[in-house]
Amino acid sequence: MSKVLVAYFSASGVTAHVAKELANAEGADLFEICPEAPYTREDLDWTNKQSRSTLEMSDPNCRPATTGCVENMDQYDVIFVGFPVWWGREPSVVDTFLTAYNFAGKKIVPFCTSGGSGIGKTAERIQTLVGPEAKVDPGKRLGGQISEADLKTWTDGLGL
């Protein structure tokens, strides 16, 4: 049986809720990706071209500092990575997490929360960040009110 981790970044609490439900459904460990400097409402104002999130997302090499780390990442075979969709992809703070570990031989399953945007080509971008030795699933957009039973149906279909 695979050892599973659910790692997530949540700006408003929606992704956190889904991540916790997913961890329960899978019997997985949970890890919150926390920026060293928490995002404020002003930082998240996507209409402001000078807001922190806008500036970070406009630089594909941006890697905001984070706090904490996953102890013994080697023990995990499958890593679900959750995030809200920002500018059609994962937030830069998630990229910090994805470039901090060696994911060779692991399966990464992205999931996003969004009011309407899909996951797009996020899996392809994640694959470039983690390297060809990891297997990145196409992932899925999940609603904020998804049930544990619906999550289990989805993950059962992944062949973990």
Disulfide bonds with the S-S distance in Angstrom:
none
